[in-house]
């Protein structure tokens, strides 16, 4: 038995990549999981892990509200996101630049509002997936030029981080006892579709292989399965209720960011 046994969880973007690994890890710990994604066929992997599936768009407020009403979750994980157009600014159009805002930020906005308006039961957790790219202007180890193909992605991922703080303020003011937290995979992951596309773009620009790019920048690979395991650990361990944002890097335990 674990603290996640029979807990009810919703995972948006739960059909592939990090989202699917979170689904698998929560199911392995005995949680009842509902995965939401737009592609019904891709949701088969979540179904194979024992999750229920809802086909739909995580930016649809009606769909998310209905899912929360139906599932009554203890855990809501906002992971849905768009694919980044990995091009320098001069080669992007506005649709390329704003895609992450229209998907990742909007889906986070919709999910957080639903959690506050319903509201979720006292003691519930809402986890928002951000990115190490959100630290580019605050962590000197990441040079802005190293993310020159990221367009609107950096600001969008910083915004969802900030939104968790805003939501916590509302939760405290209203006495809801719902905790909003941010997870920050602090490495590019070539093991996800998005990570592979971005890593390939940067590797091609540098004239090296994806492997050389990942190892040269980070020293090791962060695998989606590690993120999935650590999300389950974070939810199960009371020690991780003390912070808002936690970073994840290969081979180490989640570490507090704020």
N, C-alpha and C positions, 0 to 999 in steps of 0.2 A: 504494500500500500504506500502511496505517496500523497502529498498534499494536493495533487492534481486529479486524484481518483474521483471520477464522476463529476468533475467540474465541466461546465459547458462553455465551449469556446467557439468564436467565429473568427475565421482567417480570410481576409480579402486577398485576392491574388494568390489563392491557395492551390493553383493547378500546376505550378512549375517553380524551379529555382528555390530561393529561400523560402517562399511561402509553402511550397510542397514539403520541404524538409521540416518546417515548423509543424505542419499538419502531422507528419509521420512521428515526430518526437512527442507531441502532445498525446497522440493516440497510444504510443508506447507506454506512456505514463498513466494511462487509464482515463484520459479526458474524453468527453463526448465532443466531437469536432464537426463543425459545419464549414465547408470551404466554399468561397464565392469566387467565380471567375466568369469571363464572357464566353469562353470556348468550351462547349459541352464535352467534346471528345477529349480535350486535355484534362478535364476533371476526372477522367477515369482513373488516373494515378492516385488521386485523393480518395476516390471510392475504394480502390484496391487496399488502401491503408485503413479502411473502415470508417471513413468520414462520410457524412451526408454532404450533398452538393446542391448548391443553388446557382443556376446559370443566370448571369446578369452583370450589369455594369456597376462597379463600386462607387461611381460618381452620381448614381441615381438615388436621390434622397428617399424616394418612396420605397425602393427595393431594400435599402439598408434599414430603414425604419421597420418595414415589415419583417425582415429577418430577425431583428432584435426582439420585436414583439413575439415572434414565434419561438425563438430559441431561448430567450431570457438568459443571456450569457453572463457568466462570471468573468470572462476574459474576452476582450475584443482586440484583435490584432489587425492594424491598418497597414497592409503591405502592398496593396495594388499600385501599379505604376506603369508608365509608358516607356517605350524604348527610346533611348537618347539618340538624337541625330549627331553622331560624332564627327563634327566638321568645325573648322575655324569660323569665327564670327562673320567674316566676309563672304562665306559660302552658304550661310544659313538664310532662310527666309523667316518671316514671323511665325509661321506655323511650326517650323522646326524649333525655333527658340522657345516658344510658349507651350509646347506639347506637355512638358513635365508639369507646368503650372496648371494646365487644364485637366490633367489626370491626377498626378500625385497629390498636388495641393488641394484640388477640389475634392478628391476622395477622402483626404484627411479631414477637411472642413466638414464634409457631410457626415463622416463617422463620428467626429467629436461632437457635433451638434446633436446627433441622434442619442449619443451617450448621455449628454447633459439634459436634453429635453424629455427623454422617457421618464425618469433617468434610469441608468443601470442601478442594480441593487447596491447598497452600501458594502464596501469592501472589494468591489470589482476593480479590475485593472484594464486599462486601455494602453496598448503598446503601439507606438508609431515608428515605422521604419524610416530612418533618415539615411545618411551616407557620410563617409569620411570627407567627401567633397565639401560638406557644409563647414568644415573647419579651416578651409583654405586661407581665409583672411585673418584667422585668429591663432593658427598654429604655424610658426615659422618653418617647420620641417616640410610643409607643403608649399612649394613655390606656385604662385598664381599661373605662371607660364606652363607649369606641368599639367594644368587642367584647361589649356587653351581651346580644346575642342568640346568643352562641356556646356557652352551656351548658357541657357537659363536654368540648367540643372542645379548649379551651386546655390543660387538664391532660393530656388524652390525647396531644396532639402534643408536649408537653414530655416526657411519659413515654417515647415512642418515641425521642426524642433521648437521654435518659438511658440507655435500654436499649443503645444503640450503645456508650456508654462502658463499661457493664457487660460487654458482649460482648468488647470489646477487652481488658479486664482478663483475662478467661478465656482469650482467644486467646494473650496473652502468657504467662500462667502455664503453659499447656499446650504452648507452643512451636509453635502451629499456623500462624503467619504468615498468618492471614486478617484482612484489614482491614475494619472496620465503620465506615461513615461516614454522615453525615446531610446531606440536602439540604433547604434551607429557602427555598422561594419566599416572599420577604418582601413580597409584594403580593397582594391579592385579585385573582383573574383572572376577569373576566367571560366569558372565552372557554371556560371549562369549565362543565359542568352545575352542579356544586356552587357554583362562584364566581358564576355568574349568579343562582342562587337566593338566595345570601347577599347579594350586591350589591343585588338587587331589594328584599329585605326592609329593608335599611338605607336605601336611597334612598327607599322609600315612607314610612318612619318620619320621614325628614328633609324630605319633601315636595319632592324633587328627582328628576331622572332618574338612571338608572344611570351614564350617561356623566359627568354632573356629580359624582356620588359618587366614581367612580374617579379622575377627573382632579383633583378637589378634594383628595382624600386623598393620592394618589400622584404626580400630575403627568403620568403617562403610563401606557399599558397594558403589562402583562407578558403576552406571548402564550405559550400552551402550546408553540408551535413553538420559541421561544427556549429554554425550559427543556429541551426534548428535545435541541436542538443542544448546549447547554452540559453536559448530562449526558454526552454522547459525548466532548466535549472534556475534561471532568474525568477520565474514565476513561482517556483516551489520553495525557494530559500528566502526567509523573512529578512535576511541581511540586505537583500536588494530592493527593499521597500523604502530605503532611506534617501535615495537619490532620484533625480528626474531623468538624467541621460547617462547611458552606459555605452562604452566603446567595446568593440570586439575585434581582436586581432588573432592571427594564427597561433595556436599553441598556448594561449594564456587565458586566464579567467576574465570575464567581463570586468571592466574597470570604470570607476565613476568619472564623468566628465563635468557634471554640475549638479 
